[in-house]
């Protein structure tokens, strides 16, 4: 984004009051009046332009630069990531990944197998969709093991939410990375590390707390077996390929950028192969090939078109909210407010790494949306990065960890998991609310460690 935008106001008091007012109005419109997040974000941003001492010409320029500059780099990528998810959920790849984890750790360790499967599936598929697909398998596993749903499902619920919130190519992390201008390859690498740690902590939480929670599986799955017919599913390799190949290409470009000079001809090819549009485009082709190979779309052009339309509908909201987040970030950057907030945060002795995290927690608790939470926190933090001394990667990962905490009654994911697993509200709050709290804090501890040692 451009750095030459004129200040929209030079009055620190007006800037600070405007900053606080935008946040208060945003949260009020969502929490009190249940407005859609796009309208709730647009209204206070536009009203900020009417505040006394604000230069309206500079305001319009900053809004357009922030909005356009953000979505121009990420809109197509978000659509491609959503297309991969749509194809995978319809091709049987999600179930195959789960069975592969079951073979890896054994049927006796099904809670761990489901947790690891959730870690992988959350990289590409929306967490609520992932749970809807896997719910029958979770009930069957609980019945065969004589375990509660809290034992069997909690690690899965936590792991899917962590990778969905923190690691691209899901829309939220992609959008947040664009807002703070973070390197996606580094986000994938370090995000995978911290979410794997958080997922394991979630599995341990389920192992300790789960047996104490009354949450029996449904008897309607008693006649089904974990060893049932899997011939209809795609192979293990083809199930993983649409997820892993783009990640390898993007990660490889980051390594090449670090290891090779720009004069090296290999550098240019590596950067192109790791360009998210190209890498995720390959992922889309692989995902649709898997669906075609598994007869999920055989002879049905209209079905394929439906998948594309579903992906576009899902992506549109994320893209528009991301654009508004970029506009808000650019507007705040053009005021003295960001420096005042950042300097006072440091003066109070609050570690800089905690500010994006706390903003993510607040946004998630109010909106109930992980995607909105991470985008909002990233948008508010981005202008402060120079003063805070945070790298874009550290800020984005911190904000993403905060956006996971805590899933409760205002989250659609919470209700999907609670309803399908047949849990009471109390059992779900302890199981699913608890695991997102543990997973989010554990992942944040890992982010803090990486930041403290200067890795990010």
C-alpha positions in Angstrom: 0.0 0.0 0.0 1.0 3.6 -0.5 2.8 5.4 2.3 2.2 8.9 0.9 -1.4 9.3 2.0 -2.0 12.8 3.5 -3.0 12.8 7.2 -6.8 12.9 7.6 -6.3 14.9 10.9 -3.3 16.1 12.8 -5.3 16.5 16.1 -4.4 13.6 18.4 -7.4 14.0 20.7 -9.9 13.9 17.7 -8.0 11.0 16.2 -8.1 9.0 19.5 -11.8 9.7 20.1 -12.6 8.8 16.6 -10.6 5.5 16.9 -12.5 4.6 20.1 -15.8 5.6 18.6 -15.4 3.4 15.6 -14.7 0.4 17.8 -17.6 1.1 20.2 -20.1 1.7 17.4 -19.0 -1.4 15.6 -19.4 -3.6 18.6 -22.7 -2.0 19.6 -24.2 -2.5 16.2 -23.2 -6.1 16.1 -23.9 -7.1 19.8 -27.1 -5.0 20.4 -28.8 -4.7 17.0 -27.3 -7.9 15.4 -26.3 -6.0 12.2 -24.4 -7.8 9.6 -20.7 -7.2 10.1 -20.2 -5.6 6.7 -22.8 -2.9 7.4 -21.7 -2.6 11.1 -18.1 -1.9 9.9 -19.0 0.4 7.0 -21.2 2.8 9.0 -18.7 3.9 11.7 -15.9 4.1 9.2 -17.9 6.4 6.9 -19.2 8.5 9.9 -15.5 9.0 10.9 -15.2 11.2 7.8 -17.7 13.7 9.3 -15.7 14.3 12.5 -14.5 18.0 12.9 -10.9 18.6 11.8 -11.0 15.6 9.4 -9.8 16.4 5.9 -12.5 14.7 3.7 -10.4 14.7 0.6 -7.6 12.8 2.4 -10.2 10.6 4.0 -11.6 9.5 0.7 -8.2 8.8 -0.7 -7.1 6.8 2.3 -10.3 4.8 2.2 -10.0 3.9 -1.4 -6.3 3.1 -1.2 -6.8 0.9 1.9 -9.8 -0.9 0.5 -8.5 -1.4 -3.0 -4.9 -2.2 -2.0 -6.0 -4.9 0.3 -8.5 -6.8 -1.9 -6.4 -6.5 -5.0 -3.8 -8.8 -3.5 -6.2 -11.3 -1.8 -9.6 -11.5 -3.4 -8.8 -14.2 -6.0 -6.8 -16.1 -3.4 -9.7 -16.2 -1.0 -12.0 -17.5 -3.8 -9.5 -20.2 -4.8 -9.1 -21.4 -1.2 -12.9 -21.6 -0.8 -13.2 -23.6 -4.0 -10.7 -26.1 -2.7 -12.8 -26.5 0.4 -16.0 -26.9 -1.6 -14.5 -29.7 -3.7 -12.9 -31.5 -0.8 -16.0 -31.7 1.2 -18.0 -33.1 -1.7 -15.4 -35.7 -2.8 -14.9 -37.8 0.3 -11.4 -36.5 0.9 -12.3 -35.3 4.4 -13.3 -38.8 5.5 -10.2 -40.3 3.8 -7.9 -38.0 5.7 -9.6 -39.0 9.0 -9.2 -42.7 8.1 -5.5 -42.2 7.3 -4.9 -40.6 10.8 -6.7 -43.6 12.3 -4.3 -45.9 10.6 -1.4 -43.8 11.7 -2.1 -43.8 15.4 -4.4 -46.8 15.7 -8.1 -47.3 16.5 -7.3 -47.3 20.2 -6.1 -43.7 19.9 -9.2 -42.4 18.0 -9.4 -39.1 20.0 -5.8 -38.4 18.9 -6.5 -39.5 15.3 -9.5 -37.2 15.1 -7.5 -34.3 16.6 -4.8 -34.8 13.9 -7.4 -35.1 11.2 -9.0 -31.9 12.4 -5.6 -30.2 12.3 -5.2 -31.1 8.6 -8.9 -30.7 7.5 -9.0 -27.2 9.1 -6.3 -26.1 6.7 -8.8 -26.1 3.8 -12.3 -26.7 5.0 -14.5 -24.4 7.2 -14.6 -25.9 10.6 -18.4 -26.2 10.9 -18.5 -28.0 7.5 -15.7 -30.3 8.6 -17.6 -31.3 11.8 -20.9 -31.8 9.9 -19.1 -34.3 7.6 -17.2 -36.1 10.4 -20.1 -36.2 13.0 -21.3 -39.7 12.1 -17.7 -41.0 12.3 -17.2 -39.4 15.7 -20.4 -41.1 17.1 -19.3 -44.5 15.7 -15.8 -44.1 17.2 -17.3 -43.2 20.6 -19.7 -46.2 20.6 -16.9 -48.6 19.6 -14.6 -47.3 22.3 -17.2 -46.9 25.0 -16.2 -43.3 25.4 -18.2 -40.1 25.8 -18.5 -37.6 23.0 -16.6 -35.1 25.0 -13.6 -37.5 24.9 -13.9 -38.2 21.3 -15.0 -34.9 19.7 -13.3 -32.2 21.8 -9.8 -32.5 20.3 -11.3 -32.5 16.8 -13.4 -29.4 17.5 -10.4 -27.5 18.9 -7.9 -28.5 16.2 -10.2 -27.7 13.3 -10.9 -24.3 14.8 -7.2 -23.5 15.4 -6.0 -24.2 11.9 -9.1 -22.6 10.4 -8.3 -19.4 12.3 -4.5 -19.3 12.1 -3.1 -21.1 9.0 -3.8 -20.1 5.3 -5.3 -21.0 2.9 -8.6 -20.6 4.8 -10.1 -17.1 4.2 -9.6 -15.5 7.6 -5.8 -16.0 7.9 -5.3 -15.1 4.2 -7.3 -11.9 4.7 -5.5 -10.9 7.9 -2.1 -11.6 6.3 -3.0 -9.3 3.5 -4.1 -6.5 5.9 -0.8 -6.5 7.8 1.2 -7.4 4.6 2.7 -10.5 6.1 4.5 -13.2 4.2 2.1 -16.0 3.6 4.8 -18.7 3.4 6.1 -17.7 6.8 2.6 -17.6 8.2 1.9 -21.1 7.0 5.2 -22.4 8.4 5.0 -20.8 11.9 1.2 -21.0 12.0 1.4 -24.8 11.5 3.9 -25.1 14.3 1.9 -23.1 16.9 -1.5 -24.7 15.9 0.0 -28.2 16.1 1.1 -27.4 19.7 -2.3 -25.9 20.5 -4.1 -29.0 19.0 -2.1 -31.4 21.1 -2.8 -29.3 24.2 -6.5 -29.5 23.2 -6.3 -33.3 22.9 -4.7 -33.5 26.4 -7.5 -31.3 27.7 -10.1 -33.6 26.3 -8.3 -36.6 27.7 -8.4 -35.1 31.2 -11.8 -33.4 31.2 -13.8 -35.5 28.7 -14.4 -38.6 31.0 -16.0 -36.3 33.6 -18.5 -34.9 31.2 -21.8 -36.8 30.6 -22.2 -36.9 26.8 -23.2 -40.3 25.4 -23.0 -40.9 21.7 -26.1 -41.5 19.7 -27.4 -45.1 19.5 -28.6 -44.6 15.9 -25.0 -45.2 14.8 -24.7 -48.5 16.6 -25.0 -50.6 13.4 -22.2 -48.7 11.7 -18.6 -49.6 11.9 -15.3 -47.7 11.6 -14.2 -50.5 9.3 -17.1 -49.9 6.9 -16.9 -49.4 3.2 -14.2 -47.0 2.3 -13.8 -48.0 -1.3 -16.0 -45.1 -2.4 -13.4 -42.7 -0.9 -10.5 -41.2 -2.9 -7.0 -42.5 -2.2 -5.0 -41.0 0.7 -2.5 -39.3 -1.6 -5.2 -37.6 -3.7 -7.1 -36.5 -0.6 -4.1 -34.7 0.8 -2.7 -33.3 -2.5 -5.1 -30.3 -2.9 -4.1 -29.1 0.6 -0.4 -29.9 0.8 0.8 -29.1 -2.8 -0.2 -25.4 -2.5 1.4 -25.2 1.0 4.6 -26.7 -0.3 4.7 -24.3 -3.3 4.1 -21.2 -1.2 6.5 -22.4 1.5 9.1 -23.2 -1.1 8.9 -19.7 -2.6 9.7 -18.2 0.9 12.7 -20.5 1.2 13.9 -19.6 -2.3 13.4 -15.9 -1.6 15.7 -16.2 1.5 18.3 -18.6 -0.1 18.6 -17.3 -3.6 19.5 -13.9 -5.0 17.1 -12.1 -7.3 19.6 -12.4 -10.1 19.3 -16.2 -10.0 16.8 -17.4 -12.7 15.5 -20.1 -10.4 14.4 -17.3 -8.0 11.9 -15.9 -10.5 10.4 -19.3 -11.2 10.2 -20.2 -7.5 8.4 -17.0 -6.7 5.9 -17.6 -9.5 5.2 -21.1 -8.4 4.7 -19.9 -4.9 2.5 -17.0 -5.9 -0.7 -17.7 -3.9 -2.9 -17.3 -7.0 -0.8 -20.0 -8.9 -0.3 -22.3 -5.9 -4.0 -22.3 -4.9 -5.0 -22.5 -8.6 -3.1 -25.8 -8.7 -4.9 -26.8 -5.5 -8.3 -26.2 -7.2 -7.3 -28.3 -10.2 -6.2 -31.1 -7.9 -9.3 -30.9 -5.8 -11.6 -31.0 -8.8 -9.6 -33.9 -10.3 -10.1 -35.8 -7.0 -13.8 -35.2 -7.2 -13.9 -36.2 -10.9 -11.7 -39.3 -10.2 -14.1 -40.3 -7.4 -17.2 -39.8 -9.6 -18.4 -36.9 -7.4 -19.0 -34.8 -10.5 -19.3 -37.4 -13.2 -21.7 -36.1 -15.9 -22.8 -33.1 -13.9 -21.6 -29.7 -15.1 -24.4 -28.1 -13.2 -23.1 -29.6 -9.9 -19.6 -28.2 -10.6 -21.2 -24.8 -11.3 -23.0 -25.1 -8.0 -19.8 -25.6 -6.2 -18.3 -22.5 -7.8 -21.3 -20.4 -7.0 -21.3 -21.6 -3.3 -17.6 -20.7 -3.1 -18.2 -17.3 -4.6 -21.1 -16.6 -2.1 -18.9 -17.6 0.8 -15.9 -15.6 -0.4 -17.8 -12.4 -1.1 -18.5 -11.6 2.5 -14.9 -12.3 3.6 -13.5 -10.2 0.7 -15.7 -7.2 1.4 -15.0 -7.3 5.2 -11.3 -7.6 4.4 -11.5 -4.6 2.2 -13.2 -2.6 4.9 -10.6 -3.8 7.3 -7.8 -2.5 5.0 -9.6 0.8 4.6 -9.9 1.2 8.4 -6.3 0.3 8.8 -5.2 2.9 6.2 -7.4 5.6 7.8 -6.0 4.9 11.3 -2.5 5.0 9.8 -3.3 8.5 8.6 -4.0 9.8 12.1 -1.8 10.3 15.3 -4.1 7.9 17.2 -2.1 4.8 16.4 1.1 6.2 17.8 -0.6 7.4 21.0 -2.2 3.9 21.6 1.0 2.0 20.8 3.2 4.2 22.9 0.9 4.1 25.9 0.6 0.3 25.5 4.4 0.0 25.8 4.5 2.6 28.6 2.1 0.5 30.7 4.5 -2.4 30.4 2.2 -4.5 28.3 4.2 -6.7 25.9 3.6 -5.6 22.4 2.8 -9.1 21.2 -0.3 -9.2 23.5 -2.1 -6.2 21.9 -3.2 -8.0 18.7 -4.1 -11.0 20.8 -6.3 -9.0 23.1 -8.0 -7.2 20.2 -8.7 -10.6 18.6 -10.2 -11.9 21.8 -12.5 -8.9 22.1 -13.6 -9.0 18.5 -14.3 -12.7 18.7 -16.2 -12.5 22.0 -18.5 -9.8 20.6 -19.1 -11.1 17.1 -18.8 -14.8 17.6 -16.9 -15.0 14.3 -13.3 -16.2 14.1 -12.9 -14.7 10.6 -14.2 -11.3 11.6 -12.2 -11.4 14.8 -8.8 -12.0 13.1 -9.5 -9.5 10.3 -10.7 -6.8 12.8 -7.7 -7.3 15.1 -5.3 -7.3 12.2 -6.8 -4.1 10.8 -6.5 -2.3 14.1 -3.0 -3.5 14.7 -1.5 -2.9 11.3 -1.0 0.9 11.6 0.8 0.4 15.0 3.4 -2.1 13.9 6.3 0.3 13.5 5.7 1.8 16.9 5.1 -1.6 18.6 8.1 -3.1 16.9 6.2 -6.1 15.8 6.7 -8.0 12.5 3.6 -8.4 10.4 3.9 -12.2 10.9 4.0 -11.9 14.7 1.1 -9.5 14.8 -1.1 -11.6 12.5 -0.4 -14.9 14.4 -1.1 -13.1 17.7 -4.4 -11.7 16.4 -5.4 -15.1 15.0 -4.8 -16.9 18.4 -7.0 -14.3 20.1 -9.8 -14.8 17.6 -10.1 -18.5 18.7 -10.9 -17.6 22.3 -13.5 -18.5 23.3 -16.2 -20.3 21.3 -19.5 -20.1 23.2 -23.2 -19.4 22.6 -22.8 -16.6 20.1 -20.8 -18.8 17.7 -22.4 -20.8 14.9 -19.6 -23.3 15.1 -20.4 -23.9 18.8 -24.1 -24.6 18.1 -23.3 -26.9 15.1 -20.9 -29.0 17.3 -23.2 -29.0 20.3 -26.3 -30.0 18.4 -24.8 -32.7 16.2 -22.9 -34.3 19.1 -26.0 -34.3 21.3 -24.4 -32.5 24.2 -26.2 -30.4 26.8 -25.3 -26.7 26.9 -23.3 -27.1 30.0 -21.3 -30.1 28.6 -20.6 -28.2 25.4 -19.4 -25.1 27.2 -17.0 -27.1 29.3 -15.9 -29.3 26.3 -15.9 -27.0 23.3 -15.6 -23.7 25.0 -12.8 -25.1 27.2 -10.8 -26.6 24.3 -10.9 -23.4 22.3 -9.7 -21.5 25.4 -6.9 -24.0 26.0 -5.9 -24.3 22.3 -5.9 -20.5 21.8 -3.8 -19.8 24.9 -1.4 -22.6 24.1 -1.0 -21.4 20.5 -0.4 -17.9 21.8 2.3 -19.1 24.2 4.0 -20.7 21.2 3.7 -17.5 19.2 5.1 -15.5 22.2 8.1 -17.9 22.4 8.8 -17.6 18.7 8.6 -13.8 19.0 10.7 -13.8 22.2 13.5 -15.7 20.5 13.4 -13.5 17.5 12.1 -16.1 15.1 9.2 -14.0 14.0 
